[in-house]
């Protein structure tokens, strides 16, 4: 199953950087080291602004890194939420 197909799932929210990292850890075995590091960097950058990535955000990030979705498509999805 592609990460894009996983978007229909119900995901939990995150209200801290620690929770976001815990969510990301669920996917560590499925990610390359580079993919993991990119998501951690994104997570850290967002946390500086007190924005915490939830599981849906992480799945979207992985899908984008793997070429399953474009940034423009992510923006369109965000508009519908």
C-alpha positions in Angstrom: 0.0 0.0 0.0 1.4 3.4 -0.9 1.6 6.2 1.6 -0.9 8.2 -0.5 -3.4 5.4 -0.1 -3.0 5.5 3.6 -4.4 9.0 3.8 -7.9 7.7 4.2 -7.0 6.3 7.6 -7.9 8.1 10.8 -4.8 9.5 12.5 -4.1 10.8 15.9 -3.0 14.4 16.5 0.1 15.5 18.2 0.4 18.3 20.7 4.2 18.1 21.3 7.4 17.5 19.5 7.9 14.4 21.6 4.5 13.0 20.4 5.4 13.8 16.8 8.7 11.9 17.2 6.9 9.0 18.7 4.5 8.8 15.8 7.5 9.0 13.3 9.2 6.1 15.1 6.3 3.9 14.1 7.5 4.2 10.5 11.2 4.0 11.1 11.5 0.4 9.7 9.8 1.5 6.4 12.0 4.6 5.8 15.5 5.0 4.4 17.9 6.9 6.6 17.6 9.9 4.3 13.8 9.9 4.4 13.8 9.7 8.2 16.3 12.6 8.5 14.3 14.8 6.2 11.1 14.1 8.2 12.9 14.8 11.5 14.3 18.1 10.1 10.8 19.1 9.0 9.4 18.1 12.4 12.1 20.1 14.2 11.6 23.2 12.0 7.8 23.1 12.6 8.3 22.6 16.3 10.3 25.9 16.5 7.0 27.6 15.6 5.0 25.4 18.0 3.5 23.5 15.1 3.6 19.8 15.7 3.3 17.2 12.9 0.5 14.7 13.3 0.5 11.3 11.8 -1.3 12.5 8.7 1.4 15.2 8.1 4.1 12.6 8.5 2.4 10.2 6.1 2.0 13.1 3.6 5.7 13.9 4.0 6.7 10.3 3.3 4.4 10.2 0.2 6.0 13.4 -1.1 9.5 12.2 -0.5 8.7 9.0 -2.5 7.2 10.9 -5.4 3.6 9.8 -4.7 2.3 13.3 -4.3 3.4 16.8 -5.2 3.6 19.8 -2.9 0.8 21.4 -4.9 -1.4 18.3 -4.2 -0.5 18.5 -0.5 -1.7 22.1 -0.5 -5.0 21.1 -2.1 -5.5 18.4 0.5 -4.8 20.9 3.3 -7.5 23.2 1.9 -10.1 20.5 2.3 -9.3 19.6 5.9 
